[in-house]
Amino acid sequence: MNKKETRHQLIRSLISETTVHTQQELQTLLQRNGIHITQATLSRDMKELNLVKVSNGESTHYETLAISQTRWEHRLRFYMEDALVMLRVVQNQVVLKTLPGLAQSFGSILDAMQIPEIVATVCGDDTCLVICEDNDSAKACYETLSQYTPPFFFSNK
C-alpha cells in the first residue's frame, strides 16, 4: 500500500470513528497519527474520498458521501447523451468536447469513477482533456468511454 492509500485509509477511519468539524481538526488528527500533509493535499484527499460537511442541527461535521460506481456510470451516461459533442483519441489523450459549461462536470465524474487508464483530467469550459499513460491506454480509455455514448453518437477515433 502506498503513502496516499495509507493516508486515505486513515482519513476514512478518523471520519468514521470521530466527529471531525474542520479540516484543521482533521489535519491535527492526522499529525497525531504520524501523517504530516499540507492543507492543499488534505483538501484534494477530502475531495477524492467524497467527504462532505453535514449538519445535525447544532453543528456541522464531515462524513463520507457514498456514491456507488453504478451511480457514477449512470451519471456519465446521462451527460454523454445530453452534453457530449466530440470524443476523440489524440496520442496519449482522449479529448471530450462538451456543451459550454459542462466539461468540469465530465472531469469530476471521470475522476470519481477511477478508470484505471486515466492519469488525470484537465477541464476548461467546454473541453475535458483526459490524460493517459500512453497511446494504448488512451485507446483503451476511449473504448471504455464509448460504452457510455448513445448509439447514434459518431466520433473520430
ChimeraX commands (.cxc) that place a marker at each C-alpha (Angstrom):
marker #1 position 0.00,0.00,0.00 radius 0.5
marker #1 position 1.46,3.39,-0.99 radius 0.5
marker #1 position 1.52,6.53,1.18 radius 0.5
marker #1 position -1.60,8.01,-0.37 radius 0.5
marker #1 position -3.64,4.82,0.08 radius 0.5
marker #1 position -2.47,4.57,3.68 radius 0.5
marker #1 position -3.38,8.21,4.31 radius 0.5
marker #1 position -6.83,7.73,2.71 radius 0.5
marker #1 position -7.47,4.66,4.83 radius 0.5
marker #1 position -6.55,6.61,7.97 radius 0.5
marker #1 position -8.77,9.55,6.97 radius 0.5
marker #1 position -11.72,7.18,6.42 radius 0.5
marker #1 position -11.12,5.63,9.85 radius 0.5
marker #1 position -10.85,9.00,11.58 radius 0.5
marker #1 position -14.04,10.30,9.94 radius 0.5
marker #1 position -16.00,7.18,10.85 radius 0.5
marker #1 position -14.73,6.97,14.45 radius 0.5
marker #1 position -14.53,10.65,15.38 radius 0.5
marker #1 position -16.70,13.70,14.88 radius 0.5
marker #1 position -14.49,15.99,12.81 radius 0.5
marker #1 position -15.74,19.55,12.44 radius 0.5
marker #1 position -12.99,21.26,10.41 radius 0.5
marker #1 position -10.14,20.49,8.02 radius 0.5
marker #1 position -7.73,21.84,10.63 radius 0.5
marker #1 position -9.11,19.37,13.15 radius 0.5
marker #1 position -8.62,16.51,10.67 radius 0.5
marker #1 position -5.11,17.70,9.88 radius 0.5
marker #1 position -4.28,17.69,13.62 radius 0.5
marker #1 position -5.65,14.15,14.00 radius 0.5
marker #1 position -3.52,13.02,11.04 radius 0.5
marker #1 position -0.43,14.63,12.60 radius 0.5
marker #1 position -1.09,12.77,15.86 radius 0.5
marker #1 position -1.03,9.60,13.77 radius 0.5
marker #1 position 2.29,10.48,12.11 radius 0.5
marker #1 position 0.89,11.88,8.85 radius 0.5
marker #1 position 2.11,15.40,8.04 radius 0.5
marker #1 position 0.46,16.92,4.95 radius 0.5
marker #1 position -0.34,20.38,3.67 radius 0.5
marker #1 position -3.81,21.85,3.72 radius 0.5
marker #1 position -3.91,21.67,-0.10 radius 0.5
marker #1 position -3.13,17.93,-0.09 radius 0.5
marker #1 position -5.74,17.36,2.59 radius 0.5
marker #1 position -8.33,19.25,0.52 radius 0.5
marker #1 position -7.56,17.05,-2.51 radius 0.5
marker #1 position -7.77,13.91,-0.35 radius 0.5
marker #1 position -11.12,15.00,1.06 radius 0.5
marker #1 position -12.47,15.59,-2.45 radius 0.5
marker #1 position -11.21,12.20,-3.67 radius 0.5
marker #1 position -12.78,10.49,-0.65 radius 0.5
marker #1 position -16.12,12.26,-1.23 radius 0.5
marker #1 position -16.14,13.85,2.21 radius 0.5
marker #1 position -18.99,16.29,2.75 radius 0.5
marker #1 position -19.92,18.57,5.59 radius 0.5
marker #1 position -23.29,17.70,7.12 radius 0.5
marker #1 position -25.33,19.43,9.82 radius 0.5
marker #1 position -27.02,17.74,12.74 radius 0.5
marker #1 position -28.91,20.90,13.67 radius 0.5
marker #1 position -26.41,22.11,16.27 radius 0.5
marker #1 position -23.09,21.78,14.48 radius 0.5
marker #1 position -21.50,20.53,11.28 radius 0.5
marker #1 position -19.10,17.66,10.74 radius 0.5
marker #1 position -17.59,15.62,7.92 radius 0.5
marker #1 position -18.99,12.34,6.61 radius 0.5
marker #1 position -18.25,10.17,3.62 radius 0.5
marker #1 position -20.72,10.63,0.79 radius 0.5
marker #1 position -21.19,7.14,-0.57 radius 0.5
marker #1 position -21.94,7.12,-4.27 radius 0.5
marker #1 position -21.80,3.72,-5.90 radius 0.5
marker #1 position -19.86,3.02,-9.07 radius 0.5
marker #1 position -23.15,2.22,-10.80 radius 0.5
marker #1 position -24.49,5.66,-9.93 radius 0.5
marker #1 position -21.38,7.35,-11.36 radius 0.5
marker #1 position -21.77,5.27,-14.54 radius 0.5
marker #1 position -25.42,6.29,-14.80 radius 0.5
marker #1 position -24.44,9.93,-14.36 radius 0.5
marker #1 position -21.74,9.62,-17.06 radius 0.5
marker #1 position -24.20,8.00,-19.48 radius 0.5
marker #1 position -26.67,10.85,-18.84 radius 0.5
marker #1 position -24.01,13.51,-19.53 radius 0.5
marker #1 position -22.77,11.64,-22.63 radius 0.5
marker #1 position -26.31,11.56,-24.04 radius 0.5
marker #1 position -27.11,15.19,-23.29 radius 0.5
marker #1 position -23.85,17.13,-23.49 radius 0.5
marker #1 position -21.11,15.28,-25.41 radius 0.5
marker #1 position -20.15,16.93,-28.70 radius 0.5
marker #1 position -16.96,15.02,-29.58 radius 0.5
marker #1 position -14.91,12.13,-28.23 radius 0.5
marker #1 position -11.51,11.56,-29.81 radius 0.5
marker #1 position -8.12,9.93,-29.11 radius 0.5
marker #1 position -5.13,12.22,-29.64 radius 0.5
marker #1 position -1.82,10.47,-28.87 radius 0.5
marker #1 position -1.88,9.61,-25.15 radius 0.5
marker #1 position -5.04,11.63,-24.52 radius 0.5
marker #1 position -8.77,11.47,-25.03 radius 0.5
marker #1 position -10.46,14.76,-25.84 radius 0.5
marker #1 position -14.08,15.29,-24.80 radius 0.5
marker #1 position -15.78,18.34,-26.29 radius 0.5
marker #1 position -18.96,19.25,-24.43 radius 0.5
marker #1 position -21.69,21.81,-24.48 radius 0.5
marker #1 position -20.50,25.09,-22.91 radius 0.5
marker #1 position -20.02,24.96,-19.15 radius 0.5
marker #1 position -20.14,21.18,-18.73 radius 0.5
marker #1 position -16.55,19.98,-19.20 radius 0.5
marker #1 position -15.72,20.20,-15.49 radius 0.5
marker #1 position -18.72,18.02,-14.68 radius 0.5
marker #1 position -17.35,15.36,-17.02 radius 0.5
marker #1 position -13.94,15.64,-15.36 radius 0.5
marker #1 position -15.41,15.24,-11.87 radius 0.5
marker #1 position -17.39,12.18,-12.91 radius 0.5
marker #1 position -14.38,10.57,-14.61 radius 0.5
marker #1 position -12.18,11.29,-11.57 radius 0.5
marker #1 position -14.76,9.73,-9.27 radius 0.5
marker #1 position -15.08,6.63,-11.46 radius 0.5
marker #1 position -11.33,6.00,-11.14 radius 0.5
marker #1 position -10.96,4.45,-14.60 radius 0.5
marker #1 position -7.53,2.75,-14.47 radius 0.5
marker #1 position -6.24,4.20,-17.75 radius 0.5
marker #1 position -6.86,7.79,-16.65 radius 0.5
marker #1 position -3.86,9.53,-15.10 radius 0.5
marker #1 position -5.57,12.93,-14.82 radius 0.5
marker #1 position -8.27,15.15,-16.27 radius 0.5
marker #1 position -7.84,18.81,-17.17 radius 0.5
marker #1 position -11.05,20.65,-17.94 radius 0.5
marker #1 position -12.00,24.05,-19.19 radius 0.5
marker #1 position -15.42,25.36,-20.13 radius 0.5
marker #1 position -16.27,23.01,-22.99 radius 0.5
marker #1 position -13.24,20.71,-23.27 radius 0.5
marker #1 position -12.11,17.93,-20.98 radius 0.5
marker #1 position -8.65,16.56,-21.69 radius 0.5
marker #1 position -8.23,13.02,-20.34 radius 0.5
marker #1 position -4.54,12.25,-19.94 radius 0.5
marker #1 position -3.42,8.62,-20.14 radius 0.5
marker #1 position -0.02,6.96,-19.72 radius 0.5
marker #1 position 0.46,6.16,-23.42 radius 0.5
marker #1 position -1.39,5.77,-26.71 radius 0.5
marker #1 position -2.56,2.22,-25.92 radius 0.5
marker #1 position -4.03,3.39,-22.61 radius 0.5
marker #1 position -5.75,6.27,-24.40 radius 0.5
marker #1 position -7.30,3.85,-26.90 radius 0.5
marker #1 position -8.48,1.59,-24.05 radius 0.5
marker #1 position -9.91,4.64,-22.24 radius 0.5
marker #1 position -11.67,5.71,-25.43 radius 0.5
marker #1 position -13.24,2.24,-25.73 radius 0.5
marker #1 position -14.39,2.39,-22.11 radius 0.5
marker #1 position -15.91,5.84,-22.56 radius 0.5
marker #1 position -17.52,4.84,-25.86 radius 0.5
marker #1 position -19.64,2.33,-23.94 radius 0.5
marker #1 position -21.47,5.26,-22.35 radius 0.5
marker #1 position -22.20,7.16,-25.56 radius 0.5
marker #1 position -25.64,6.90,-27.15 radius 0.5
marker #1 position -25.98,4.53,-30.15 radius 0.5
marker #1 position -26.42,7.42,-32.59 radius 0.5
marker #1 position -23.23,9.20,-31.46 radius 0.5
marker #1 position -20.46,9.31,-34.06 radius 0.5
marker #1 position -16.88,10.16,-33.16 radius 0.5
marker #1 position -13.48,10.09,-34.81 radius 0.5
marker #1 position -11.09,7.65,-33.23 radius 0.5
marker link #1:1,2 radius 0.2
marker link #1:2,3 radius 0.2
marker link #1:3,4 radius 0.2
marker link #1:4,5 radius 0.2
marker link #1:5,6 radius 0.2
marker link #1:6,7 radius 0.2
marker link #1:7,8 radius 0.2
marker link #1:8,9 radius 0.2
marker link #1:9,10 radius 0.2
marker link #1:10,11 radius 0.2
marker link #1:11,12 radius 0.2
marker link #1:12,13 radius 0.2
marker link #1:13,14 radius 0.2
marker link #1:14,15 radius 0.2
marker link #1:15,16 radius 0.2
marker link #1:16,17 radius 0.2
marker link #1:17,18 radius 0.2
marker link #1:18,19 radius 0.2
marker link #1:19,20 radius 0.2
marker link #1:20,21 radius 0.2
marker link #1:21,22 radius 0.2
marker link #1:22,23 radius 0.2
marker link #1:23,24 radius 0.2
marker link #1:24,25 radius 0.2
marker link #1:25,26 radius 0.2
marker link #1:26,27 radius 0.2
marker link #1:27,28 radius 0.2
marker link #1:28,29 radius 0.2
marker link #1:29,30 radius 0.2
marker link #1:30,31 radius 0.2
marker link #1:31,32 radius 0.2
marker link #1:32,33 radius 0.2
marker link #1:33,34 radius 0.2
marker link #1:34,35 radius 0.2
marker link #1:35,36 radius 0.2
marker link #1:36,37 radius 0.2
marker link #1:37,38 radius 0.2
marker link #1:38,39 radius 0.2
marker link #1:39,40 radius 0.2
marker link #1:40,41 radius 0.2
marker link #1:41,42 radius 0.2
marker link #1:42,43 radius 0.2
marker link #1:43,44 radius 0.2
marker link #1:44,45 radius 0.2
marker link #1:45,46 radius 0.2
marker link #1:46,47 radius 0.2
marker link #1:47,48 radius 0.2
marker link #1:48,49 radius 0.2
marker link #1:49,50 radius 0.2
marker link #1:50,51 radius 0.2
marker link #1:51,52 radius 0.2
marker link #1:52,53 radius 0.2
marker link #1:53,54 radius 0.2
marker link #1:54,55 radius 0.2
marker link #1:55,56 radius 0.2
marker link #1:56,57 radius 0.2
marker link #1:57,58 radius 0.2
marker link #1:58,59 radius 0.2
marker link #1:59,60 radius 0.2
marker link #1:60,61 radius 0.2
marker link #1:61,62 radius 0.2
marker link #1:62,63 radius 0.2
marker link #1:63,64 radius 0.2
marker link #1:64,65 radius 0.2
marker link #1:65,66 radius 0.2
marker link #1:66,67 radius 0.2
marker link #1:67,68 radius 0.2
marker link #1:68,69 radius 0.2
marker link #1:69,70 radius 0.2
marker link #1:70,71 radius 0.2
marker link #1:71,72 radius 0.2
marker link #1:72,73 radius 0.2
marker link #1:73,74 radius 0.2
marker link #1:74,75 radius 0.2
marker link #1:75,76 radius 0.2
marker link #1:76,77 radius 0.2
marker link #1:77,78 radius 0.2
marker link #1:78,79 radius 0.2
marker link #1:79,80 radius 0.2
marker link #1:80,81 radius 0.2
marker link #1:81,82 radius 0.2
marker link #1:82,83 radius 0.2
marker link #1:83,84 radius 0.2
marker link #1:84,85 radius 0.2
marker link #1:85,86 radius 0.2
marker link #1:86,87 radius 0.2
marker link #1:87,88 radius 0.2
marker link #1:88,89 radius 0.2
marker link #1:89,90 radius 0.2
marker link #1:90,91 radius 0.2
marker link #1:91,92 radius 0.2
marker link #1:92,93 radius 0.2
marker link #1:93,94 radius 0.2
marker link #1:94,95 radius 0.2
marker link #1:95,96 radius 0.2
marker link #1:96,97 radius 0.2
marker link #1:97,98 radius 0.2
marker link #1:98,99 radius 0.2
marker link #1:99,100 radius 0.2
marker link #1:100,101 radius 0.2
marker link #1:101,102 radius 0.2
marker link #1:102,103 radius 0.2
marker link #1:103,104 radius 0.2
marker link #1:104,105 radius 0.2
marker link #1:105,106 radius 0.2
marker link #1:106,107 radius 0.2
marker link #1:107,108 radius 0.2
marker link #1:108,109 radius 0.2
marker link #1:109,110 radius 0.2
marker link #1:110,111 radius 0.2
marker link #1:111,112 radius 0.2
marker link #1:112,113 radius 0.2
marker link #1:113,114 radius 0.2
marker link #1:114,115 radius 0.2
marker link #1:115,116 radius 0.2
marker link #1:116,117 radius 0.2
marker link #1:117,118 radius 0.2
marker link #1:118,119 radius 0.2
marker link #1:119,120 radius 0.2
marker link #1:120,121 radius 0.2
marker link #1:121,122 radius 0.2
marker link #1:122,123 radius 0.2
marker link #1:123,124 radius 0.2
marker link #1:124,125 radius 0.2
marker link #1:125,126 radius 0.2
marker link #1:126,127 radius 0.2
marker link #1:127,128 radius 0.2
marker link #1:128,129 radius 0.2
marker link #1:129,130 radius 0.2
marker link #1:130,131 radius 0.2
marker link #1:131,132 radius 0.2
marker link #1:132,133 radius 0.2
marker link #1:133,134 radius 0.2
marker link #1:134,135 radius 0.2
marker link #1:135,136 radius 0.2
marker link #1:136,137 radius 0.2
marker link #1:137,138 radius 0.2
marker link #1:138,139 radius 0.2
marker link #1:139,140 radius 0.2
marker link #1:140,141 radius 0.2
marker link #1:141,142 radius 0.2
marker link #1:142,143 radius 0.2
marker link #1:143,144 radius 0.2
marker link #1:144,145 radius 0.2
marker link #1:145,146 radius 0.2
marker link #1:146,147 radius 0.2
marker link #1:147,148 radius 0.2
marker link #1:148,149 radius 0.2
marker link #1:149,150 radius 0.2
marker link #1:150,151 radius 0.2
marker link #1:151,152 radius 0.2
marker link #1:152,153 radius 0.2
marker link #1:153,154 radius 0.2
marker link #1:154,155 radius 0.2
marker link #1:155,156 radius 0.2
marker link #1:156,157 radius 0.2
view
